[in-house]
């Protein structure tokens, strides 16, 4: 095979090593479990803040891809939610699903849920 990178094999070795790790830890199962726990915690925070009519945490196709859904009458809360969440040190993607990884631990999920709880308490209660 001809080409600039035809003899470069480091990327292939890295890809194979990654697949081995993913198989060894049963990544799909672990990610589904962690994502489900995170989504459950987010919904508990939303319920505790009595915001379930406005906001929900849902899996975007898979539990490891959490998505914060804002009802049409709460869309004005979207930007302040994500801005305040970033102030809490948590980056979630506004208007897009977020992602978790194998590096995420239960303590990280607890921290995220706590930040979301703080943000939900700070959001205005007025309607659009």
N, C-alpha and C positions, 0 to 999 in steps of 0.2 A: 504494500500500500504506500503510495506516495503522498506527501503533504508535509506541511510545516511541523505538525505535532504527531506525525505518524509513529515516532519512537518514544513518545512520552507516555509512560505507563503509570506514573504516580497517581493520576486521577482514577484509573481503572482499579488500582490496588486500594485506594481510599473508598471507592464505591463498594467493592467486595467486602472490605472490613466493616463498612456501615451495615450492609445487609446481614452480615454475621451477627453483629450486635443486636439489630432489630429482631432477628429470629431468636436469639438467645434469651431475650427478655420478654418475648411475646408482645412486641410493641402495640399491635392493634388492641389487644385486650387491656393492657396497662393504660393506654391513652383513653380508651372508652371509659374505664373505671374512674380515672382521674377527672376526666371531663364531666362525667355524670355527677361526681361529688361536687365539683365546682359549680355546675349549673344548679344543683340542689341548694348549695349555700347561697348563691345569688338570689334564687327564688325566695328563700327564707328571709333574706335581707329586704327584698322587695315587699314581701308580705308583712314583715314587722314594721316597715315604714308606711304601710297601707297605701302602696302605690300600684297594686296589681291591676287596677283599671287603666293605668297609664303606661306601665313598663313591664316587660317580661324578659326573662333570660331563656333563650331557646337554643337547641342545637341546630346548627346550620348543616344539615345532612348527617353529621356525625357529632357525638358528644364532645369530641376534642376540638370542635370549632364553634365555641359559644358566640351567640349573637344577641345583642340587646335590642329588643323590639320596642319602639315607642308608638303608642296609639296616635291616630291622627290629631286628636285634641291635645296631645302631650308633646307634639313634635317640637314645640318651642323649648322644651327641656333638654333636647338632645345635645346641643352645643354646650350649655352650661354643665351638663352631666359629664361630658368627656373632658372639658376644661378643668373642672374641679377634681376629677379623677386623676388627671395628669399632675395636678398640684399635690395629690396624695402619693405620687410616685408610681402610679399604675397607668400603663399605656394600653388602652383598648382601642380598637379601630372603630371610629364612628361611622355608621352607615355601612359597615362591612363586618363579616365575621372575624373574630379574633382566632388565635391559634394557641394551643398549648403544646408542650414538647415533653420528651422523657426527662429533661432537666428539671422540670417543674415538680416540686415536692408538695406534700400536704400542707406544710407551713406556708408555702407561697399562696396556696388557695385560701388559707385562713386570712392572710394579709390582704388579698384582693377583696374578699368578702367584707372584711372590716372597713376597707377604704370605700367600697360601694355603700355600705351602711352610713358612713360619715357623709358621703356626698348626697345620698337620698335625703338625709335629715336637713341638709343645707339648701336643697332645691326649694324654690318658691312653690306655694300651694295654689296660687291663682290659676285660673284656666286661661286658654289662649285668647 
